[in-house]
């Protein structure tokens, strides 16, 4: 309740009491409060006419990096005796230095600048509102204004760089890249031997094969290296990410998705991202640095979502990915995922699963007890069984103990080629 | 500076009211007023800003009761005005928590205290003059008061409806 209402009520009670009792003393008692009220009305603030500029030291940053928010307020109206300004950053951002609230005295035409420092976890943080309250000197009458602004801070996920990830999609694109294209041509990796054709470099002649067939000459053929379509699918389902005491494995999955997207894009591939949670967050496939920025922004805003519709992977539509392309699923996996993954494989996709280990993650959150150990053993057995079934379907599964950094834990495994494509002479 | 003024206002308010009640033989009531003063100080120490509103309300009611009992009006007015000052200073202290480090906080405090002192003195003076002149209720004075009250009440009702 505004203070002037309370004071007015007191004054009227006293005046009423004076009138009813016909005692002037009550009216006299009301006079000091009346004086306060009159002074408040006399000095009441005018409509606010202020201009506010907010400047972020950087609007793109990484987790826990400090960002300085600077606000400059210019008063275009009358003198303001007391102006309380409150910037409203997201509650998830921690104020490291300074304060987003300030009480100022702002003369007509003057400016004031203040700054505060924030840091926060991965996410998108819009700075949309500034709350301004001007009061007269006694604080009885106030004018409030919500000033809308449109700055946005993007905190990107932490990312480790992977050197390379060996993938072998059935279909590649026409541009030169680093993915073996399953087509003979110029390249570095041996692909097969064919009959010599006019124009072949003498360096490519396979003398051993030619010696076996004296009538003919044979040339070595190398595998064309092309770029490929890669769809990175980030599993943001609650049942696959949230564990004991609400602790989430999702940040690790985001980190892995960021690292994978980065390495695929840096090798020239066409990469798309699908965040599979309470809805399907799709970043259309693209190349290069702009696509990297799009994907990182999408990952910055990715959140775990609870949805009965997307509780399973059955809505992971293969129509979103080009046929026979590479799909990389980042998921801790739940038992029901097996069927969907087999279906994807059956449709010709090359599927790779990067799976942060939920058993190890949750085990570290729990106390040591025989029951916990038994539960861990059971979960590990179930998970081992699930992974073996998935691998039997021709899907590469790479488990990741999240206590070890991604590049050290699975970097060397991902660099290894799982199989070589080799075509022999007939 | 503000804290000293605030504590002094609470002490003077409770002290004045208690003194006038002790002086006229209402000892148990005086003790209750002192207990209330201590409670106000405790609330101040705990940072319960809302208590000042209750404090002012009770101080005004006790003052009205004192006037009803025809106790010495000087002490009564002093009690009410210091309670009003304490109520104002509590809110001002809350607002001053957000003052910018490079804003002139001392200057703001000085200006506020000066305004408050002047207003309190003026209020006390006007109230005293009213008591000296012994304003008597006539029909015209009563009618004017009724109009003022009705106007005020309509404003209050309008404010509540807007909310």
Boltz contact constraints between the chains, C-beta under 6 A:
constraints:
  - contact:
      token1: [A, 10]
      token2: [B, 60]
      max_distance: 6.0
  - contact:
      token1: [A, 12]
      token2: [B, 149]
      max_distance: 6.0
  - contact:
      token1: [A, 12]
      token2: [B, 152]
      max_distance: 6.0
  - contact:
      token1: [A, 15]
      token2: [B, 149]
      max_distance: 6.0
  - contact:
      token1: [A, 16]
      token2: [B, 149]
      max_distance: 6.0
  - contact:
      token1: [A, 19]
      token2: [B, 145]
      max_distance: 6.0
  - contact:
      token1: [A, 22]
      token2: [B, 137]
      max_distance: 6.0
  - contact:
      token1: [A, 24]
      token2: [B, 135]
      max_distance: 6.0
  - contact:
      token1: [A, 25]
      token2: [B, 67]
      max_distance: 6.0
  - contact:
      token1: [A, 28]
      token2: [B, 127]
      max_distance: 6.0
  - contact:
      token1: [A, 28]
      token2: [B, 130]
      max_distance: 6.0
  - contact:
      token1: [A, 28]
      token2: [B, 131]
      max_distance: 6.0
  - contact:
      token1: [A, 29]
      token2: [B, 63]
      max_distance: 6.0
  - contact:
      token1: [A, 29]
      token2: [B, 80]
      max_distance: 6.0
  - contact:
      token1: [A, 31]
      token2: [B, 123]
      max_distance: 6.0
  - contact:
      token1: [A, 31]
      token2: [B, 126]
      max_distance: 6.0
  - contact:
      token1: [A, 31]
      token2: [B, 127]
      max_distance: 6.0
  - contact:
      token1: [A, 32]
      token2: [B, 81]
      max_distance: 6.0
  - contact:
      token1: [A, 32]
      token2: [B, 84]
      max_distance: 6.0
  - contact:
      token1: [A, 32]
      token2: [B, 123]
      max_distance: 6.0
  - contact:
      token1: [A, 35]
      token2: [B, 119]
      max_distance: 6.0
  - contact:
      token1: [A, 35]
      token2: [B, 122]
      max_distance: 6.0
  - contact:
      token1: [A, 35]
      token2: [B, 123]
      max_distance: 6.0
  - contact:
      token1: [A, 39]
      token2: [B, 119]
      max_distance: 6.0
  - contact:
      token1: [A, 84]
      token2: [B, 98]
      max_distance: 6.0
  - contact:
      token1: [A, 101]
      token2: [B, 98]
      max_distance: 6.0
  - contact:
      token1: [A, 102]
      token2: [B, 98]
      max_distance: 6.0
  - contact:
      token1: [A, 102]
      token2: [B, 100]
      max_distance: 6.0
  - contact:
      token1: [A, 103]
      token2: [B, 95]
      max_distance: 6.0
  - contact:
      token1: [A, 103]
      token2: [B, 98]
      max_distance: 6.0
  - contact:
      token1: [A, 103]
      token2: [B, 99]
      max_distance: 6.0
  - contact:
      token1: [A, 104]
      token2: [B, 103]
      max_distance: 6.0
  - contact:
      token1: [A, 114]
      token2: [B, 100]
      max_distance: 6.0
  - contact:
      token1: [A, 137]
      token2: [B, 115]
      max_distance: 6.0
  - contact:
      token1: [A, 139]
      token2: [B, 91]
      max_distance: 6.0
